[in-house]
């Protein structure tokens, strides 16, 4: 929601001053602009902020990277945000775990907006995982731990603790 857009602004080094609201029962974020109807939707606003900050590389550099970033942003909004049960959460973590098996970041070897928004979207899930669950989704844990230590990402969000030696014993 709007809170994570404020975190994103700070991460991007943008000046404060944007006004956000929410719309509808799903609380879709809206960026109010002085002139015109404003921008609606997390992905739309986030991409706008990235361009405003002239950090377009966060949306991917190649056509393929751009497509992968877009795909994970969609996944975040349709799957992660819509997730209501333990079972939904389990499926998301399982999918991510498989995807991240041979990757540092969601789009491969580059840090993108997809990592940032997935991190914000999954923070409340990761906080609640048991040690056993964190080990079960080892690739997700490794990725999450990496992103939470990425400069400027975590801000005031709580640090999720992982058993370090477990994260890297299986690394190739």
CORKALIN-V135629 format. One record per pair of residues at least 12 apart in sequence whose C-alpha atoms are under 8 Angstrom apart, sorted by sequence separation. I is the first residue (numbers start at 0). J is the second residue. D is the distance in Angstrom with one decimal. If there is no record, write none. Layout:
# CORKALIN-V135629
{{I:J:D} {I:J:D}}
This chain:
# CORKALIN-V135629
{{18:30:6.0} {19:31:5.9} {27:39:7.1} {28:40:5.4} {29:41:7.9} {46:58:7.4} {79:91:7.1} {17:30:7.1} {18:31:5.5} {27:40:5.7} {28:41:5.9} {78:91:7.6} {17:31:7.3} {18:32:7.7} {27:41:7.1} {30:44:6.8} {17:32:8.0} {29:44:7.7} {144:159:7.5} {144:161:7.4} {1:19:6.0} {1:20:7.0} {1:21:7.6} {0:21:7.8} {140:161:7.4} {118:143:6.6} {141:166:5.7} {0:26:7.3} {140:166:7.3} {141:167:7.9} {0:27:6.8} {1:28:5.7} {0:28:5.5} {1:29:7.8} {118:146:7.0} {133:161:7.5} {138:166:7.8} {118:147:7.6} {137:166:6.4} {42:72:6.5} {42:73:7.7} {115:146:7.4} {130:161:7.7} {134:165:7.5} {114:146:7.1} {134:166:8.0} {126:159:5.9} {42:76:7.9} {71:105:7.6} {125:159:7.1} {41:76:7.7} {88:124:7.8} {4:41:7.8} {11:48:7.9} {68:105:7.5} {115:152:6.9} {7:45:7.6} {11:49:7.0} {67:105:7.9} {68:106:6.0} {100:138:5.8} {104:142:6.8} {13:52:6.3} {67:106:5.8} {99:138:5.7} {103:142:6.6} {4:44:7.9} {8:48:6.9} {12:52:7.2} {72:112:8.0} {80:120:7.1} {96:136:5.7} {99:139:6.7} {0:41:6.9} {4:45:6.7} {11:52:6.2} {72:113:5.6} {75:116:7.3} {79:120:6.8} {96:137:7.1} {97:138:7.7} {64:106:6.0} {71:113:5.8} {75:117:6.1} {79:121:7.5} {96:138:5.2} {11:54:7.8} {68:111:7.1} {93:136:6.9} {95:138:7.9} {96:139:5.2} {99:142:7.5} {68:112:7.2} {69:113:7.5} {72:116:7.2} {92:136:6.7} {95:139:6.4} {68:113:5.4} {72:117:7.6} {75:120:6.9} {71:117:7.8} {59:106:7.8} {92:139:7.1} {59:109:7.9} {59:111:6.6} {57:110:6.8} {58:111:5.9} {57:111:4.2} {58:112:6.0} {56:111:7.3} {57:112:5.2} {58:113:7.9} {7:115:8.0} {3:116:8.0} {3:119:6.7} {10:151:5.0} {9:151:7.6} {10:152:6.1} {7:152:7.7} {6:152:7.6} {6:154:7.3}}
